[in-house]
Protein backbone atom coordinates (compact mmCIF):
# COMPACT_ATOMS: atom_id res chain seq x y z
CA UNK A 1 0.00 0.00 0.00
CA UNK A 2 2.87 2.43 0.67
CA UNK A 3 3.50 2.86 -3.05
CA UNK A 4 0.17 4.71 -3.33
CA UNK A 5 0.97 7.53 -0.90
CA UNK A 6 1.22 10.83 -2.77
CA UNK A 7 0.28 9.20 -6.08
CA UNK A 8 -2.59 10.08 -8.40
CA UNK A 9 -5.28 7.41 -8.75
CA UNK A 10 -8.71 7.10 -10.33
CA UNK A 11 -11.49 5.80 -8.08
CA UNK A 12 -14.64 4.14 -9.39
CA UNK A 13 -17.43 5.09 -6.98
CA UNK A 14 -19.81 2.27 -6.12
CA UNK A 15 -21.00 3.74 -2.79
CA UNK A 16 -21.80 7.41 -3.52
CA UNK A 17 -22.32 9.93 -0.73
CA UNK A 18 -25.79 9.50 0.80
CA UNK A 19 -26.14 5.85 -0.19
CA UNK A 20 -26.87 3.07 2.30
CA UNK A 21 -24.68 0.05 3.01
CA UNK A 22 -26.59 -2.98 1.66
CA UNK A 23 -25.75 -5.20 4.63
CA UNK A 24 -25.04 -3.05 7.69
CA UNK A 25 -27.49 -0.23 7.03
CA UNK A 26 -25.29 2.83 7.69
CA UNK A 27 -25.19 5.77 5.26
CA UNK A 28 -22.08 6.99 3.48
CA UNK A 29 -21.22 10.62 4.36
CA UNK A 30 -18.44 10.59 1.75
CA UNK A 31 -18.04 9.04 -1.69
CA UNK A 32 -16.46 5.60 -1.51
CA UNK A 33 -15.22 3.24 -4.19
CA UNK A 34 -12.29 1.23 -5.49
CA UNK A 35 -9.19 1.67 -7.63
CA UNK A 36 -9.42 -0.60 -10.69
CA UNK A 37 -6.63 -3.06 -11.48
CA UNK A 38 -5.26 -3.10 -7.93
CA UNK A 39 -5.19 -5.87 -5.35
CA UNK A 40 -5.91 -5.49 -1.64
CA UNK A 41 -5.22 -7.91 1.19
CA UNK A 42 -8.66 -9.50 0.84
CA UNK A 43 -8.04 -10.38 -2.80
CA UNK A 44 -10.35 -7.64 -4.07
CA UNK A 45 -9.55 -4.28 -5.63
CA UNK A 46 -8.29 -1.60 -3.22
CA UNK A 47 -11.05 0.54 -1.67
CA UNK A 48 -10.79 4.30 -1.25
CA UNK A 49 -12.52 7.11 0.60
CA UNK A 50 -12.90 10.37 -1.35
CA UNK A 51 -12.75 13.54 0.75
CA UNK A 52 -13.77 17.06 -0.19
CA UNK A 53 -16.48 16.18 -2.76
CA UNK A 54 -19.95 16.90 -1.42
CA UNK A 55 -22.25 15.45 -4.07
CA UNK A 56 -22.64 11.91 -5.45
CA UNK A 57 -20.16 11.09 -8.23
CA UNK A 58 -19.35 8.01 -10.31
CA UNK A 59 -15.61 8.53 -10.75
CA UNK A 60 -12.87 10.69 -9.26
CA UNK A 61 -9.18 11.26 -10.01
CA UNK A 62 -7.13 12.64 -7.15
CA UNK A 63 -4.09 12.24 -4.93
CA UNK A 64 -3.70 9.60 -2.22
CA UNK A 65 -3.28 11.72 0.91
CA UNK A 66 -3.58 8.92 3.44
CA UNK A 67 -3.64 5.21 4.11
CA UNK A 68 -5.80 3.49 6.74
CA UNK A 69 -4.24 0.31 8.07
CA UNK A 70 -6.66 -2.05 9.78
CA UNK A 71 -4.72 -3.95 12.43
CA UNK A 72 -7.48 -6.51 12.92
CA UNK A 73 -8.44 -6.95 9.27
CA UNK A 74 -6.63 -7.78 6.03
CA UNK A 75 -8.08 -4.93 4.00
CA UNK A 76 -6.41 -1.50 4.18
CA UNK A 77 -8.00 1.62 2.66
CA UNK A 78 -6.79 4.60 0.64
CA UNK A 79 -7.86 8.19 1.31
CA UNK A 80 -8.07 10.33 -1.84
CA UNK A 81 -8.65 14.07 -2.31
CA UNK A 82 -7.89 16.92 -4.69
CA UNK A 83 -4.16 17.38 -5.31
CA UNK A 84 -3.88 20.53 -3.18
CA UNK A 85 -5.88 19.17 -0.25
CA UNK A 86 -4.22 18.02 2.96
CA UNK A 87 -6.06 16.36 5.84
CA UNK A 88 -4.51 15.50 9.18
CA UNK A 89 -4.72 12.01 10.65
CA UNK A 90 -7.33 13.27 13.12
CA UNK A 91 -9.48 14.71 10.32
CA UNK A 92 -9.23 11.49 8.32
CA UNK A 93 -10.22 9.50 11.38
CA UNK A 94 -13.30 11.64 11.98
CA UNK A 95 -14.44 11.61 8.34
CA UNK A 96 -14.09 7.83 8.00
CA UNK A 97 -15.28 6.89 11.48
CA UNK A 98 -18.73 5.91 10.21
CA UNK A 99 -17.11 2.68 8.97
CA UNK A 100 -13.64 2.53 10.51
CA UNK A 101 -15.04 2.64 14.07
CA UNK A 102 -15.56 -1.10 13.75
CA UNK A 103 -11.80 -1.69 13.37
CA UNK A 104 -8.55 -1.06 15.19
CA UNK A 105 -6.85 1.32 12.76
CA UNK A 106 -3.62 3.21 12.23
CA UNK A 107 -3.52 6.17 9.86
CA UNK A 108 -0.60 7.61 7.96
CA UNK A 109 -1.32 10.95 6.31
CA UNK A 110 0.67 12.87 3.73
CA UNK A 111 0.07 16.07 5.72
CA UNK A 112 1.75 14.47 8.74
CA UNK A 113 4.85 13.54 6.76
CA UNK A 114 5.15 16.99 5.21
CA UNK A 115 4.51 19.23 8.18
CA UNK A 116 5.42 17.40 11.38
CA UNK A 117 8.63 16.79 13.28
CA UNK A 118 8.53 13.20 14.38
CA UNK A 119 10.06 11.97 17.65
CA UNK A 120 11.48 8.48 17.22
CA UNK A 121 13.59 5.85 18.94
CA UNK A 122 15.97 3.55 17.06
CA UNK A 123 18.05 0.59 18.22
CA UNK A 124 21.60 -0.42 17.28
CA UNK A 125 21.77 -4.22 17.35
CA UNK A 126 25.21 -5.63 16.53
CA UNK A 127 26.34 -9.02 15.24
CA UNK A 128 30.10 -8.77 15.02
CA UNK A 129 30.85 -6.17 12.32
CA UNK A 130 27.20 -6.12 11.21
CA UNK A 131 24.14 -4.23 12.41
CA UNK A 132 20.50 -5.12 11.99
CA UNK A 133 18.75 -2.65 9.66
CA UNK A 134 15.40 -2.35 7.92
CA UNK A 135 15.52 -2.23 4.13
CA UNK A 136 13.33 0.23 2.23
CA UNK A 137 13.17 1.56 -1.33
CA UNK A 138 12.99 5.13 -2.54
CA UNK A 139 11.50 5.50 -6.01
CA UNK A 140 14.19 8.05 -6.91
CA UNK A 141 17.29 7.04 -4.96
CA UNK A 142 16.82 3.29 -4.72
CA UNK A 143 17.39 1.17 -1.60
CA UNK A 144 18.17 2.69 1.76
CA UNK A 145 18.35 1.37 5.33
CA UNK A 146 17.45 2.52 8.84
CA UNK A 147 17.60 1.11 12.36
CA UNK A 148 14.58 -0.77 13.75
CA UNK A 149 12.36 1.29 16.02
CA UNK A 150 9.56 3.79 15.60
CA UNK A 151 7.60 6.72 16.98
CA UNK A 152 7.33 7.77 20.60
CA UNK A 153 3.70 7.92 21.68
CA UNK A 154 2.25 10.89 23.55
CA UNK A 155 3.22 10.80 27.27
CA UNK A 156 5.46 7.77 26.66
CA UNK A 157 9.04 7.91 27.91
CA UNK A 158 11.63 7.19 25.24
CA UNK A 159 13.14 4.39 27.35
CA UNK A 160 9.75 2.68 27.33
CA UNK A 161 9.23 3.41 23.63
CA UNK A 162 12.43 1.67 22.49
CA UNK A 163 11.51 -1.41 24.49
CA UNK A 164 7.98 -1.48 23.08
CA UNK A 165 8.95 -0.74 19.47
CA UNK A 166 11.70 -3.36 19.21
CA UNK A 167 9.53 -6.02 20.85
CA UNK A 168 6.67 -5.24 18.47
CA UNK A 169 8.80 -5.15 15.32
CA UNK A 170 11.14 -8.09 15.95
CA UNK A 171 8.84 -10.12 18.23
CA UNK A 172 11.61 -10.97 20.67
CA UNK A 173 12.90 -10.09 24.12
CA UNK A 174 15.49 -7.32 24.45
CA UNK A 175 17.96 -6.43 27.18
CA UNK A 176 21.07 -4.34 27.97
CA UNK A 177 19.41 -1.18 26.65
CA UNK A 178 21.79 1.81 26.72
CA UNK A 179 21.04 5.32 25.48
CA UNK A 180 23.70 6.61 23.06
CA UNK A 181 22.79 9.89 21.36
CA UNK A 182 20.00 12.04 19.89
CA UNK A 183 20.30 12.96 16.21
CA UNK A 184 18.26 15.56 14.34
CA UNK A 185 17.53 13.82 11.06
CA UNK A 186 16.46 15.75 7.94
CA UNK A 187 16.03 13.64 4.84
CA UNK A 188 13.86 13.13 1.77
CA UNK A 189 11.99 9.95 0.81
CA UNK A 190 10.03 9.56 -2.42
CA UNK A 191 10.14 13.33 -2.89
CA UNK A 192 8.71 14.01 0.58
CA UNK A 193 10.85 16.02 3.00
CA UNK A 194 10.99 14.45 6.47
CA UNK A 195 12.21 15.76 9.81
CA UNK A 196 12.69 13.69 12.96
CA UNK A 197 14.40 13.86 16.32
CA UNK A 198 15.88 10.40 16.68
CA UNK A 199 17.00 8.99 20.04
CA UNK A 200 19.49 6.18 19.45
CA UNK A 201 19.94 3.25 21.84
CA UNK A 202 22.23 0.25 21.74
CA UNK A 203 20.74 -3.05 22.87
CA UNK A 204 20.81 -6.81 22.63
CA UNK A 205 18.05 -9.19 21.56
CA UNK A 206 17.16 -12.84 22.10
CA UNK A 207 19.87 -15.25 20.97
CA UNK A 208 17.76 -16.84 18.23
CA UNK A 209 17.52 -13.49 16.43
CA UNK A 210 21.25 -13.56 15.71
CA UNK A 211 20.80 -16.83 13.84
CA UNK A 212 18.35 -15.34 11.35
CA UNK A 213 19.62 -13.64 8.20
CA UNK A 214 16.31 -11.89 7.51
CA UNK A 215 13.42 -10.98 9.81
CA UNK A 216 9.95 -10.14 8.54
CA UNK A 217 8.47 -7.07 10.23
CA UNK A 218 4.68 -7.11 10.13
CA UNK A 219 3.84 -4.86 13.10
CA UNK A 220 4.16 -1.63 11.11
CA UNK A 221 1.61 -0.16 8.77
CA UNK A 222 4.01 -1.11 5.97
CA UNK A 223 5.51 -4.63 6.30
CA UNK A 224 9.30 -4.68 5.83
CA UNK A 225 12.35 -6.89 6.10
CA UNK A 226 15.22 -6.44 8.57
CA UNK A 227 18.61 -7.87 7.65
CA UNK A 228 22.22 -7.85 8.79
CA UNK A 229 24.53 -5.48 6.90
CA UNK A 230 28.25 -4.98 7.45
CA UNK A 231 28.98 -1.51 8.85
CA UNK A 232 31.81 -1.17 6.32
CA UNK A 233 29.25 -0.97 3.49
CA UNK A 234 27.73 2.15 5.04
CA UNK A 235 31.09 3.76 5.81
CA UNK A 236 32.25 3.17 2.23
CA UNK A 237 28.92 4.57 0.95
CA UNK A 238 28.04 1.36 -0.85
CA UNK A 239 24.72 1.43 0.99
CA UNK A 240 22.70 4.35 2.36
CA UNK A 241 21.87 4.51 6.07
CA UNK A 242 19.61 7.05 7.81
CA UNK A 243 20.32 9.03 9.90
CA UNK A 244 23.54 9.68 7.96
CA UNK A 245 25.21 11.19 11.04
CA UNK A 246 24.95 7.81 12.72
CA UNK A 247 27.54 6.23 10.41
CA UNK A 248 30.51 7.94 12.08
CA UNK A 249 29.33 6.72 15.48
CA UNK A 250 29.19 3.01 14.58
Secondary structure as GFF3:
##gff-version 3
##sequence-region A 1 250
A	DSSP	three_ten_helix	2	4	.	.	.	ID=ss1
A	DSSP	beta_strand	8	15	.	.	.	ID=ss2
A	DSSP	beta_strand	31	35	.	.	.	ID=ss3
A	DSSP	beta_strand	46	50	.	.	.	ID=ss4
A	DSSP	beta_strand	59	70	.	.	.	ID=ss5
A	DSSP	beta_strand	77	81	.	.	.	ID=ss6
A	DSSP	alpha_helix	89	100	.	.	.	ID=ss7
A	DSSP	beta_strand	105	109	.	.	.	ID=ss8
A	DSSP	alpha_helix	110	115	.	.	.	ID=ss9
A	DSSP	beta_strand	117	124	.	.	.	ID=ss10
A	DSSP	beta_strand	126	127	.	.	.	ID=ss11
A	DSSP	beta_strand	130	138	.	.	.	ID=ss12
A	DSSP	beta_strand	142	147	.	.	.	ID=ss13
A	DSSP	beta_strand	149	151	.	.	.	ID=ss14
A	DSSP	alpha_helix	158	170	.	.	.	ID=ss15
A	DSSP	beta_strand	174	189	.	.	.	ID=ss16
A	DSSP	beta_strand	192	205	.	.	.	ID=ss17
A	DSSP	three_ten_helix	207	211	.	.	.	ID=ss18
A	DSSP	beta_strand	214	217	.	.	.	ID=ss19
A	DSSP	beta_strand	224	230	.	.	.	ID=ss20
A	DSSP	alpha_helix	231	235	.	.	.	ID=ss21
A	DSSP	beta_strand	241	242	.	.	.	ID=ss22
A	DSSP	three_ten_helix	244	249	.	.	.	ID=ss23
###
